[in-house]
Amino acid sequence: MDVTTTNYNRCSVIKTSGRIDGSNAPEFGKVLKELTESGIFNLVFDMSEVTFMASAGWWILIDTQKTCKKTNRGELVLVKVDKAIKDSLNLVGMSSYFKTFEDMTAAVGSF
């Protein structure tokens, strides 16, 4: 899994492609954990090239969101979420847990 991180003044953007499932979620989680452990709590996850998100990936994002929001330090927002992935997020009632954006500029600007 190739995960890229772009750091801006007010946030960091994380991007990967393909499937996020049990086989690669730990590697993805490691990248997010490294960011939060280094004090970066305003995160944008660019999902424009993510084609599938298994529960293992959602648990990583939920855990990261909890870490970011702890004591109002920051937030993890999602951008360019595929319709099928967004529908599954709505189905399990987690859509209100993450702010979603259709535009990268709006997502980065939300911080």
N, C-alpha and C positions, 0 to 999 in steps of 0.2 A: 504494500500500500504506500502510495506516494502522497504525503501530506505537506502542503506548503503553508507557510505563515508569513504574512506581510504585516509589519508593525507600522502603525500610524501614531500620531501624537496622542489621540484620545482612545484608541482601541487597537486590537489586532484582528486581522481577517485570516481565518483558517479555511483552506480549500482542499478537497480531495475529490476523487471521481470513482464511479462504479458502485459496487455493493459495499455496504457496511454490515457485516454479520459476525457471527461468533468466531470466525477464523481470523478476522483482522480488527475487531473492535478493541481488543486490549492494546494493540499498537496505536490506534487512534486515540484511545483514552490516555495513553502515556504522553502524547503530544499536548493534549489539553491540560493534563495534570502538571506538566513542566511549566506551562504558561501561568497557571494559577499559583504554583509554588514560587514563581519568580515575581509575583505581585501584580500580574496582569489579570484584571477581572472584568474588563469591558471587551467582550468577544463577539465577533460576527462570524457565523459559520455559513460560508458560501456553498449552497447545495445545488448549484446549477448543473453540475455533472454527476450528482449522486443519483443512481438509478433504483436503488433498493435500500431500505433501512430496516434491519431486523431488530427485535427487541433488545438484543445485546448493545446495539448502537444507541437506541433510545435510553437505555439505562446509563450509558456513559454521558449522554447529554444532560439527563436529569441530575446526575451526580455533580456534573460541572456547573449546572445552573444553581444548585443548592450552595455550592462553594462560592460562586460569584455573588449571590444575593446575601450571603451571610453578613450580617451587620451592615447592610446597604453598601457593600463595596463595589458592586457592578452588576452585570447581567450578560447572559448569552442570548443573542438574537439570531434568527435564521433568515436567510435571504435566498430567493429564487428556489423555493421548495417545489418539487414536482407535484402535479395535481394528485396523482395516486398516493404519494407519500403523505401529502397534506390531508387527503381523505382518511387515511388510516389513523393519522394523528387525531382527527376529529372523532373518529369512531370510538377510540378508547378514552376520549374525554380529556386529552392532554393539550388541545389546541390553545387553551387559555394560559398554559404554563410558559409558553414561548411567544415572544413578539415575532411576527413574520413580516418580511418586506419583499416586494417584487423588484426593488431597485437597490443596487449596491450603494449608491450615493445616499439614499434615504436611510439605509441601515447604518452606515458609518456616521451619518449626520445625527442619528438618534442619540449619540453620546455627546 
